[in-house]
Amino acid sequence: MSEIITKEDLIQFGLHLRNDIYNVLTSKSRETDLFSPKWLKSRAVRKMMDMSAGSIQNLRVTGKVRYKKVLGSYYYNKKDLEKLFKNAKENQE
C-alpha cells in the first residue's frame, strides 16, 4: 500500500521541523550545553580569573576544583570554579 505525499504535507512537515529546530536552539538548557564548555583549559582559567599558574595548581592539589589531565593539559570543571569564586565573593561582602 503506497501513500501519496502532497505539497501541503511537505509544507506541514517543514513547519513542524522548523519549530522543533527553533525550540532546540532557544531552549536555555540546550543553549548552555551546546555553546558553553563544561571543562576549561588552564590558560582560559588563568585569563578569565586573572590567576597565576601556581594559584590554579594550588586549587587542583588541594582538591577545591575537579580536573582532568588530557595529553599533558589540565582541564578544570567550570561549575566548580564558578561556585568557588561565587563563595569567595560573598565572603568578601
C-alpha positions in Angstrom: 0.0 0.0 0.0 1.5 3.3 -1.0 0.5 6.8 0.0 0.7 10.0 -2.0 2.5 12.8 -0.3 1.0 16.2 -1.3 2.6 19.6 -1.4 0.5 20.5 1.7 2.0 17.5 3.6 5.5 18.7 2.8 4.7 22.3 3.9 3.3 21.0 7.2 6.3 18.8 7.7 8.6 21.8 7.0 6.8 23.9 9.6 6.9 21.2 12.3 10.6 20.7 11.6 11.4 24.4 11.7 9.5 24.8 15.0 11.4 21.8 16.5 14.7 23.2 15.5 13.8 26.6 16.9 12.8 25.1 20.2 16.0 23.2 20.5 18.1 26.3 19.7 16.3 28.6 22.0 16.0 26.2 24.9 18.1 27.6 27.8 19.4 24.3 29.0 20.3 23.3 25.4 22.0 26.6 24.9 24.3 26.2 27.8 25.1 22.6 26.8 25.9 23.4 23.2 27.7 26.7 23.5 29.3 26.7 26.9 32.1 24.2 27.7 31.9 22.3 30.9 35.7 22.0 31.2 38.2 24.8 30.7 41.9 24.7 29.9 44.4 26.2 32.3 45.1 29.1 30.1 41.4 30.0 29.8 41.0 29.8 33.6 44.1 32.0 34.2 42.8 34.6 31.8 39.2 34.5 33.0 40.0 34.6 36.7 43.2 36.6 36.4 45.2 33.9 38.3 48.7 32.7 38.1 49.5 29.1 37.1 50.6 28.4 40.7 47.3 29.5 42.1 45.4 27.2 39.7 47.8 24.4 40.6 47.1 25.0 44.3 43.3 24.7 43.7 44.0 21.4 41.9 46.3 20.0 44.6 44.0 20.9 47.5 41.0 19.3 45.7 39.0 22.5 45.6 38.2 22.0 41.9 37.8 18.9 39.8 40.2 18.5 36.9 41.2 16.2 34.1 44.6 15.7 32.5 44.4 15.1 28.8 47.6 14.7 26.8 49.6 16.8 29.3 47.0 19.6 29.5 44.9 20.3 32.6 41.2 21.0 32.2 39.1 22.4 35.1 35.5 22.0 35.8 33.7 25.2 35.1 30.9 24.8 37.6 33.4 24.1 40.4 35.3 27.3 39.5 32.1 29.4 39.4 31.0 28.0 42.8 34.4 28.6 44.4 34.6 32.2 43.2 30.9 32.9 44.0 31.5 31.8 47.6 34.7 33.8 47.8 32.9 36.9 46.5 30.1 36.5 49.0 32.6 36.1 51.9 34.3 39.4 50.9 31.0 41.3 51.1 
